[in-house]
Amino acid sequence: MYLDVQDLRNFYYRSMLGRAAQASVRTRLLDLWPDVAGETVAGFGFAAPLLRPYLKKARRVVALMPGPQGVMQWPAGLPNVSVLCEETMWPLETGHVDRLVVLHGLETSERPSNLLEECWRVLGPGGRAVFIVPNRAGLWARSDRTPFGFGRPYTLTQLENQLRAHQFEIAKHVGALYMPPSHKRFWLKSARLFEQAGQSLPAILAGGVFMVEVCKQSYPPSGNAIKEAKQNRIRVLEGLSNPLPKPAWSTEER
């Protein structure tokens, strides 16, 4: 079940904890994708807070927001690039996306398999995607005061197996949100220290979310191809010099 877009906006843009979470995840994403010049970048779910740094560099940026969640105009003060869409039918041409970010989309979807098929469809050959989901063992998945406490949390193995089952090749995984999901001022002031310390830890240990980067690989068809035999155009004239054998009987002789 998707969260309401108003609740997501209030968390990420109107609360100190949400802005700290936005900074943590966005910093890790920029480490993965520092340069997207000339590429098409798309986000699904509520990925808008992570896409702003790419507005000036990318060729095109689009924020896809599913119908059950709702849509908001984004970015503020600039031409709108957000669009309301069906969960598994995006208004994008096949193979035209170079980079895809999925945040608050996979774990809240009632049709995750169909959603992953749509992600595969819009990515071009060699295209990359980052799926961001709550860590089942992390503190953020246990708190319903943040959007990461809703939906289905994952273990790293579960997420990677699901992505491999849909023909994605795992490129890298990192963690984010190492600070406690608390609105108290002490923890918020220490957020940067927690994130810096967490980067030296394996993502599976203490991160509030997993960020798994995948690559779409298009392989040529395997096996022995069977070519269809084409009719010889000369055969229609073959009977002139070399008469063809007649059938044993015909309907005219009966």
C-alpha positions in Angstrom: 0.0 0.0 0.0 1.4 3.4 -1.0 1.7 6.3 1.3 -0.1 9.5 0.5 2.0 12.1 -1.4 1.2 14.7 1.2 2.6 12.6 4.0 5.8 12.0 2.0 6.2 15.7 1.2 5.7 16.7 4.8 8.3 14.2 5.9 11.0 15.1 3.4 10.5 18.8 3.1 8.9 19.9 6.4 10.7 17.9 9.1 14.3 18.0 10.3 14.4 14.2 10.3 13.2 14.0 6.8 15.7 16.5 5.5 18.5 14.6 7.3 17.3 11.3 5.7 17.1 13.0 2.3 20.7 14.3 2.6 21.9 10.8 3.7 20.4 8.9 0.8 21.1 11.6 -1.8 24.7 11.7 -0.9 25.1 8.0 -1.4 23.3 8.2 -4.7 25.6 11.0 -5.9 28.6 8.7 -4.9 27.2 6.0 -7.2 26.2 8.4 -10.1 28.4 11.5 -10.0 27.9 12.3 -13.7 24.7 11.9 -15.7 25.5 14.6 -18.4 23.4 14.0 -21.5 21.4 11.1 -20.0 17.7 10.6 -19.3 17.1 10.1 -15.6 13.8 8.9 -14.2 12.5 8.3 -10.7 9.5 6.2 -9.5 7.6 6.2 -6.3 8.7 9.3 -4.4 12.2 9.7 -5.8 11.9 13.5 -6.4 14.0 14.5 -3.3 17.0 12.6 -4.8 16.7 13.9 -8.4 17.2 17.6 -7.9 21.1 17.5 -8.3 20.5 16.0 -11.8 18.2 18.7 -13.1 21.0 20.8 -14.6 23.2 18.0 -15.8 20.9 15.4 -17.3 19.3 15.7 -20.7 15.9 15.0 -19.2 14.6 14.3 -15.7 11.1 12.9 -15.0 9.5 12.0 -11.6 6.9 9.2 -12.0 4.4 9.1 -9.1 1.9 6.1 -8.9 -1.8 6.8 -8.8 -2.5 5.3 -5.4 0.1 7.6 -3.9 -0.8 10.8 -5.7 1.3 13.4 -7.4 2.6 16.9 -6.5 4.2 19.5 -8.7 7.9 19.3 -8.7 10.4 20.9 -8.6 9.2 24.1 -6.8 9.9 27.2 -8.7 10.8 25.4 -11.9 8.9 23.9 -14.8 7.1 20.8 -13.7 8.6 17.4 -14.5 6.5 15.1 -12.3 3.7 13.0 -13.7 0.9 10.8 -12.3 1.1 7.3 -13.8 -0.2 3.7 -13.5 2.0 1.6 -11.3 2.9 -0.8 -14.1 2.2 1.3 -17.2 4.6 4.3 -17.4 4.3 6.9 -20.1 7.8 6.3 -21.3 9.1 4.7 -24.5 10.8 1.4 -24.3 14.5 1.5 -23.8 14.7 5.3 -23.5 15.8 5.7 -19.8 19.5 5.7 -18.9 19.2 6.0 -15.1 16.3 4.9 -12.9 15.8 5.5 -9.2 13.1 3.7 -7.3 12.3 5.0 -3.8 9.1 4.1 -1.8 8.0 2.1 -4.8 9.1 -1.5 -4.6 8.4 -2.3 -1.0 4.9 -0.7 -1.1 3.8 -2.2 -4.4 1.1 -4.9 -4.5 2.5 -6.1 -7.8 6.3 -6.0 -7.4 7.0 -8.5 -10.1 5.0 -6.5 -12.7 6.7 -3.3 -11.4 10.2 -4.8 -12.0 9.1 -5.8 -15.5 8.2 -2.2 -16.2 11.5 -1.0 -14.9 13.3 -3.4 -17.2 11.2 -2.2 -20.2 12.0 1.5 -19.9 15.7 1.0 -19.3 17.9 1.0 -22.4 20.7 -1.5 -23.0 23.4 -1.0 -20.4 21.0 1.3 -18.4 21.4 1.4 -14.6 18.9 1.5 -11.8 19.1 2.0 -8.0 16.5 0.3 -5.8 16.2 1.8 -2.3 14.3 -0.3 0.2 14.1 -0.5 4.0 16.5 -2.9 5.7 14.6 -5.5 7.6 17.2 -5.6 10.4 17.5 -1.8 10.6 15.9 0.6 13.1 14.1 2.6 10.4 11.9 -0.4 9.3 10.7 -0.7 12.9 9.5 2.9 13.3 6.1 3.9 11.8 7.1 7.6 12.3 8.9 7.6 8.9 8.0 6.3 5.4 10.5 3.5 5.8 8.3 1.8 8.4 5.6 1.0 5.8 5.5 -1.7 3.2 7.7 -4.9 3.1 11.2 -4.5 4.4 13.9 -6.6 2.7 17.1 -8.4 3.6 19.9 -7.8 1.1 19.7 -11.4 -0.1 16.0 -11.2 -0.7 16.3 -8.0 -2.7 19.2 -9.1 -4.9 17.5 -12.5 -5.6 14.3 -10.7 -6.7 16.3 -8.4 -9.0 18.3 -11.3 -10.5 15.0 -13.2 -11.2 14.0 -10.2 -13.4 17.3 -10.3 -15.4 19.0 -7.5 -13.6 22.7 -7.8 -13.1 23.8 -6.7 -9.6 26.5 -4.0 -9.9 26.9 -2.7 -6.3 25.1 -2.3 -3.0 25.6 0.3 -0.3 23.8 1.3 2.9 22.4 4.6 4.1 20.5 6.0 7.1 22.9 4.9 9.9 21.5 7.6 12.3 18.6 6.6 14.6 15.1 7.6 13.3 14.6 10.1 16.1 13.3 13.6 16.0 15.4 14.6 19.1 17.8 17.4 18.5 20.8 15.5 19.8 20.5 12.7 17.3 19.8 15.1 14.4 22.9 17.1 15.2 24.9 13.9 15.2 23.5 12.7 11.9 26.5 13.5 9.8 28.8 11.7 12.2 26.7 8.6 12.1 26.6 8.6 8.3 30.3 9.1 8.0 31.0 6.2 10.4 28.4 4.0 8.8 30.1 4.2 5.4 33.0 2.2 6.8 30.6 -0.6 7.8 29.1 -3.3 5.6 25.6 -2.3 4.4 24.0 -5.4 5.8 24.9 -4.5 9.4 23.3 -1.2 10.5 22.0 0.7 7.6 18.4 1.8 7.6 18.0 1.2 3.9 19.7 -0.8 1.2 20.7 0.8 -2.1 21.3 -1.8 -4.8 22.6 -0.7 -8.1 21.8 -2.9 -11.1 22.6 -3.0 -14.8 20.4 -4.1 -17.6 22.3 -6.4 -19.9 20.8 -7.5 -23.2 22.2 -10.8 -24.4 21.9 -12.2 -28.0 19.5 -15.2 -28.4 21.2 -18.5 -27.7 20.7 -21.9 -29.3 20.7 -23.0 -32.9 18.5 -20.8 -35.0 16.4 -22.5 -37.7 16.0 -20.5 -40.9 12.8 -20.7 -42.7 13.3 -22.0 -46.3 12.3 -19.5 -48.9 10.4 -20.6 -52.0 12.6 -20.8 -55.1 11.3 -18.3 -57.6 12.8 -20.3 -60.5 10.7 -23.4 -59.6 7.6 -22.0 -61.3 9.6 -22.2 -64.6 11.2 -25.5 -63.9 8.4 -27.5 -65.7 9.2 -25.9 -69.1 12.5 -27.7 -69.6 12.2 -30.4 -67.0 8.6 -31.5 -66.4 7.6 -32.0 -62.8 6.1 -35.4 -61.8 2.3 -35.4 -61.9 0.2 -36.5 -59.0 -1.1 -40.1 -59.0 -4.6 -38.7 -59.3 -6.4 -35.4 -59.5 -9.9 -34.3 -58.7 -10.6 -33.7 -62.4 -10.0 -37.3 -63.3 -12.4 -38.6 -60.6 
